[in-house]
Amino acid sequence: MVTSVRVRCDDCSYETAFDSLRRARTALSEHERGTGHAVEWEIGSLAGGVERAGADAGVCGRAGCANPDSPLLNHDGARGSESDD
């Protein structure tokens, strides 16, 4: 399955579809910033890897929802920044 996102503006005729969440979000933000319109978006489908990453990360927001065995999670708690020794 591939990513499919539709972006639509109720205030004008702007409507388009994207195969990337990033491109859809960028277009949505640019239209809102440039026009002041509130743009709607609808995620029709996500690529399998994106769905798995979301599921592994526990994006539902519930405690204990994340997959503790996922290589996508930061198991040691490090944020990738250097310490201030």
KOLDREN-917706 format. One line per field, with one value per residue: z, y, x of N, C-alpha, C, O in turn; residue number from 1. Coordinates in Angstrom, 1 decimal. Layout:
% residues N
n_w	(Z|...) .
n_v	(Y|...) .
n_u	(X|...) .
ca_w	(Z|...) .
ca_v	(Y|...) .
ca_u	(X|...) .
c_w	(Z|...) .
c_v	(Y|...) .
c_u	(X|...) .
o_w	(Z|...) .
o_v	(Y|...) .
o_u	(X|...) .
seq	(NUM|...) .
END
This chain:
% residues 85
n_w	(0.0|-0.7|0.3|0.5|0.4|0.7|0.1|0.9|0.4|1.9|1.6|-1.0|-4.3|-4.0|-4.2|-4.0|-4.4|-2.7|-2.5|-0.3|3.1|4.2|2.0|1.6|4.1|4.0|1.7|2.7|4.9|3.5|1.9|3.9|5.2|3.2|2.4|4.5|4.9|6.3|5.9|5.0|5.5|4.4|5.2|3.2|2.8|4.1|3.5|4.0|5.7|7.0|8.4|10.1|11.6|12.9|14.5|16.0|17.4|19.1|18.6|19.3|21.8|24.2|27.3|27.4|24.9|22.8|20.8|22.4|21.4|19.0|16.6|16.0|18.1|20.7|22.9|24.9|26.0|25.2|23.6|21.5|21.8|22.9|26.1|28.7|30.0) .
n_v	(-1.2|2.3|5.6|8.0|11.1|13.6|17.0|19.7|22.8|24.6|27.2|28.1|27.0|25.2|22.1|19.0|16.1|13.9|11.8|11.6|12.2|14.3|16.1|16.8|18.0|20.2|21.6|22.1|23.8|26.0|26.9|27.7|29.6|31.5|32.3|32.5|30.7|27.9|24.7|21.5|18.1|14.7|11.5|8.9|6.5|4.8|4.1|0.8|0.7|3.1|2.9|0.8|2.0|4.0|2.4|0.9|2.9|3.7|5.7|6.1|7.2|6.1|4.8|2.1|1.2|1.2|-0.8|-2.6|-4.1|-2.9|-1.7|0.9|2.5|4.5|3.0|3.4|5.9|8.1|11.2|11.9|14.1|15.9|15.8|18.3|18.5) .
n_u	(0.8|0.5|1.2|-1.4|-2.7|-5.1|-5.6|-7.6|-9.3|-11.9|-12.5|-11.7|-11.0|-8.8|-7.5|-5.8|-3.8|-1.4|1.5|2.9|3.3|4.8|5.0|2.3|1.7|3.4|2.4|-0.2|0.4|1.7|-0.4|-2.3|-0.8|-0.3|-2.9|-4.6|-6.6|-8.3|-7.3|-8.3|-7.3|-7.0|-6.1|-5.8|-4.5|-1.6|1.9|3.2|5.5|5.3|2.9|3.7|5.8|4.4|2.7|4.6|5.8|3.7|1.8|-0.8|-1.0|-1.5|-0.3|2.0|1.5|3.3|5.6|7.8|10.0|10.7|13.0|12.8|12.4|13.8|15.6|17.4|17.0|18.5|18.8|20.3|21.8|24.7|26.3|26.5|29.1) .
ca_w	(0.0|-0.8|1.0|-0.3|1.2|-0.1|0.8|0.3|1.1|1.8|1.3|-2.4|-5.1|-3.9|-3.9|-4.6|-3.7|-2.5|-2.1|0.8|4.2|4.3|0.9|1.9|5.2|3.5|0.9|3.5|5.6|2.6|1.5|5.0|5.5|2.1|2.1|5.8|4.9|7.1|4.9|5.6|4.8|4.7|4.9|2.6|3.1|4.4|3.1|5.1|6.6|7.8|9.4|11.1|12.4|13.8|15.4|16.9|18.3|20.0|18.4|19.8|23.0|25.4|27.9|27.1|23.5|21.9|20.7|23.1|20.6|17.8|16.4|15.7|19.4|21.4|24.1|26.0|26.5|24.7|22.6|20.4|22.1|23.8|27.5|29.0|31.0) .
ca_v	(0.0|3.5|6.8|8.8|12.2|14.6|18.3|20.4|24.0|24.9|28.6|28.3|25.8|24.5|20.7|18.2|14.8|13.7|10.5|11.8|13.1|15.6|17.1|17.2|18.9|21.4|22.3|22.6|25.0|27.1|27.5|28.4|30.8|32.4|32.7|32.6|29.7|26.7|23.7|20.1|17.0|13.4|10.5|7.8|5.3|5.0|3.0|-0.2|1.1|4.3|2.3|0.0|2.9|4.6|1.4|0.6|4.1|3.9|7.0|6.3|8.0|5.3|4.2|0.7|1.0|1.0|-2.1|-2.5|-4.7|-2.2|-1.0|2.3|3.2|4.9|2.2|3.8|7.2|9.1|12.1|12.2|15.4|15.8|16.3|19.6|18.2) .
ca_u	(0.0|1.2|0.7|-2.3|-3.2|-5.8|-5.6|-8.7|-9.7|-13.3|-12.6|-11.4|-11.0|-7.6|-7.6|-4.8|-3.5|0.0|1.9|3.9|2.7|5.6|4.7|1.0|1.8|4.1|1.5|-1.2|1.0|1.9|-1.7|-2.9|0.0|-0.5|-4.3|-5.3|-7.7|-8.1|-7.3|-8.6|-6.6|-7.6|-5.2|-6.5|-3.7|-0.1|2.8|3.3|6.5|4.8|2.0|4.4|6.5|3.4|2.2|5.7|6.0|2.6|1.3|-2.2|-0.9|-1.8|0.8|2.2|1.0|4.5|6.2|9.1|11.0|10.9|14.2|12.5|12.3|15.0|15.5|18.3|16.6|19.3|18.2|21.3|22.6|25.9|26.1|27.2|30.1) .
c_w	(0.0|0.0|0.1|0.7|0.3|0.8|0.1|1.1|0.9|1.4|-0.2|-3.1|-5.0|-3.4|-4.6|-3.8|-3.7|-2.2|-1.0|1.9|4.3|3.2|1.1|3.0|4.8|2.6|1.7|4.3|4.7|2.2|2.7|5.3|4.4|1.9|3.4|5.9|5.8|6.1|5.6|4.8|5.3|4.2|4.4|3.0|3.4|3.9|4.3|6.1|7.5|8.8|10.5|12.1|13.4|14.9|16.5|17.9|19.3|19.9|18.9|21.2|24.3|26.0|27.7|25.7|22.6|21.9|21.3|22.3|19.3|17.7|16.1|17.0|20.0|22.8|25.2|26.6|26.0|23.6|21.5|20.7|23.0|25.1|27.7|30.1|31.2) .
c_v	(1.2|4.6|7.6|9.8|13.2|15.8|19.1|21.7|24.3|26.3|29.0|27.0|24.9|23.0|19.9|17.0|14.6|12.3|10.5|12.7|14.4|16.6|17.6|18.3|20.3|22.2|22.9|23.9|26.2|27.7|28.3|29.7|31.9|33.0|33.0|31.6|28.6|25.5|22.3|19.2|15.7|12.4|9.3|6.5|5.7|3.8|2.1|0.2|2.2|3.8|1.6|0.9|3.6|3.6|1.0|1.7|4.3|5.2|7.2|7.1|7.3|4.7|2.7|0.3|0.7|-0.4|-2.0|-3.2|-4.0|-1.5|0.5|3.2|3.5|4.2|2.7|5.2|8.3|9.9|12.4|13.5|15.1|16.3|17.6|19.5|19.4) .
c_u	(0.9|0.5|-0.2|-2.9|-3.9|-5.9|-6.7|-9.0|-11.2|-13.5|-12.3|-11.4|-9.7|-7.9|-6.5|-4.5|-2.0|0.3|2.9|3.2|3.5|5.2|3.2|1.0|2.4|3.1|0.3|-0.8|1.2|0.6|-2.3|-2.1|-0.2|-1.9|-5.0|-6.5|-7.3|-8.3|-7.5|-7.7|-7.1|-6.5|-5.9|-5.8|-2.3|0.7|2.9|4.3|6.1|3.8|2.7|5.2|5.6|3.0|3.3|5.9|4.9|2.0|-0.2|-2.2|-1.2|-0.5|0.9|1.7|2.1|5.0|7.6|10.3|11.3|12.3|14.0|12.5|13.7|15.0|16.4|18.0|17.4|18.6|19.1|22.0|23.7|25.6|26.9|28.2|31.0) .
o_w	(0.6|0.3|-1.1|1.6|-0.7|1.9|-1.1|2.3|-0.3|1.0|-0.6|-2.5|-5.7|-2.4|-5.8|-2.6|-4.6|-1.7|-0.8|1.6|4.6|3.5|0.9|2.9|5.2|2.8|1.5|4.3|5.1|2.1|2.5|5.6|4.7|1.4|3.4|6.8|6.0|5.6|6.7|3.7|6.4|3.1|5.3|3.3|3.0|3.9|5.4|7.3|8.7|10.0|11.7|13.3|14.6|16.1|17.7|19.0|20.3|20.9|18.8|21.6|25.4|25.2|27.7|25.4|21.6|22.9|20.7|22.6|18.6|18.7|16.1|16.9|19.7|23.7|26.4|27.5|26.3|22.9|20.5|19.8|23.8|25.3|26.9|31.0|32.0) .
o_v	(1.3|4.5|7.8|9.4|13.7|15.8|19.2|21.6|24.3|26.7|30.1|26.0|23.9|22.8|20.1|16.9|15.1|11.6|9.5|13.7|15.4|17.8|18.8|19.3|21.3|23.5|24.0|24.9|27.3|29.0|29.4|30.7|33.1|34.1|33.8|31.7|28.3|25.3|22.1|19.4|15.5|12.4|8.6|5.5|6.8|2.7|2.5|0.0|2.2|4.2|1.7|0.7|3.7|3.9|0.9|1.5|5.1|5.9|8.3|7.6|7.9|4.2|2.0|-0.9|0.0|-1.2|-1.4|-2.9|-4.5|-0.9|1.2|4.4|2.7|4.7|2.3|5.7|9.5|9.3|13.1|13.9|14.1|17.3|17.9|20.3|19.4) .
o_u	(1.9|-0.7|0.2|-3.6|-3.3|-6.2|-6.7|-9.0|-11.6|-14.6|-12.6|-11.8|-9.6|-8.5|-6.4|-4.9|-1.3|-0.6|3.6|2.7|2.9|5.0|3.0|0.3|2.0|3.0|-0.1|-1.5|0.8|0.5|-2.8|-2.7|-0.3|-2.0|-6.0|-7.3|-6.1|-9.4|-6.9|-7.3|-7.6|-6.0|-6.6|-6.4|-1.8|0.2|2.9|4.1|6.5|3.9|2.3|5.2|5.9|2.8|3.1|6.3|5.0|1.7|-0.7|-3.2|-1.0|0.3|-0.2|1.7|1.9|4.8|8.5|11.4|12.2|12.7|15.0|12.5|14.6|14.5|16.1|18.6|17.1|17.8|18.7|22.8|23.7|24.8|27.8|28.3|31.9) .
seq	(1|2|3|4|5|6|7|8|9|10|11|12|13|14|15|16|17|18|19|20|21|22|23|24|25|26|27|28|29|30|31|32|33|34|35|36|37|38|39|40|41|42|43|44|45|46|47|48|49|50|51|52|53|54|55|56|57|58|59|60|61|62|63|64|65|66|67|68|69|70|71|72|73|74|75|76|77|78|79|80|81|82|83|84|85) .
END
